[in-house]
Amino acid sequence: MTVIDLGVPSLGPTAPAPADGPLVDTFGRVATDLRVSLTDRCNLRCTYCMPAEGLDWLPGEQLLATAELTRLLRIAVTRLGITSVRFTGGEPLVAKHLEDVVAATASLQPRPEITLTTNGIGLAKRAAKLKRAGLDRINVSLDTVDAARFTHITRRDRLPDVLAGLQAAKAAGLEPVKVNAVLDPVTGLDDAVDLLRFCVGHGYQLRIIEQMPLDAGHEWQRSRAIAADDVLDALRRHFHLRPDSAPRGSSPAELWRVDGGPGVSGTVGIIASVSHAFCSACDRTRLTADGQVRNCLFARHETDLRHLMRSGADDDAVEAAWRAAMWVKAAGHGINDPDFVQPDRPMSAIGG
Ligand code: SAM
């Protein structure tokens, strides 16, 4: 079972959400970190995420226009207390308005931290421009440094583009550059060792993320996903790891300091979303590319801010709807509960 030590809600969900102050839920958690999906489209077809033929993309008229999105970002930062914004997707680099949205976010007061999660394709050409627009940091997804395995996992032969993107991000000062890896059930433990050696050698920070039941095909099986403890065991056979002393706060990653011999040192984070859920420390709220607020990756209910805005709602009404959506956030994601039901939207359409 998922261990969620949140006690009982301080106020029942039938009490109304507070009209001002922090973006809080009934358990007292405060959301300060906004994940914004800019598109559900992607130029890779990672086997654990999307089918080879892609998905039925969201129709253009359902996507938030740049002005609608920047309005919601303003409401989030100036009224709801959001202090960090991460742009994601789909693949955010295929969204043409990315630089404009980053620049608009950077002009907000108080200025939030602005980060990006990307597969890195096309980043080599855009990293410096994104930095100038106001991007602070970047996470690049990379599940293996072996070219053949990369092509097998992503169904695209693009490893050199990703490696060039990583280099450009570092050169542009988008640091610390983090590498996100979801491990392949067959080769993943070997990939993890090679990835850590690669990341430590290049000054990138590796984050290994347990695979979650968010694939479009609903084919996730617990027995096939590599658990965080197995990753740690595999890494310990090659590196000396000791717990990082920095306080973890709301970070999903458990951090380890790595010593792999002379000149080989750095950190690695393990994100055990399934086997050691961290929902009690969750500080996230999510906005999909079609303007739906989700209070959890695994939520089965969404709040339609796009419709609200297009029907003429003022900022007070949009703020109230966002607050109400977060107020009823569940205690935990429920993956480990017997009655767990995977959400209809896959990860690519929610924003990872
Ligand atoms: N396209 C961008 C990228 O590749 O980083 C952003 C979106 S992608 C959905 C964000 C992250 O979610 C990637 O690191 C990807 O590996 C991860 N991801 C996708 N499906 C996942 C799943 N079922 N479980 C865990 N992580 C997943």
Boltz pocket constraint, residues with backbone or C-beta under 6 A from the ligand:
constraints:
  - pocket:
      binder: B
      contacts: [[A, 42], [A, 48], [A, 49], [A, 88], [A, 89], [A, 90], [A, 91], [A, 92], [A, 117], [A, 118], [A, 119], [A, 139], [A, 140], [A, 141], [A, 142], [A, 180], [A, 181], [A, 182], [A, 209], [A, 210], [A, 211], [A, 212], [A, 213], [A, 214], [A, 215], [A, 347], [A, 348], [A, 351], [A, 352]]
      max_distance: 6.0
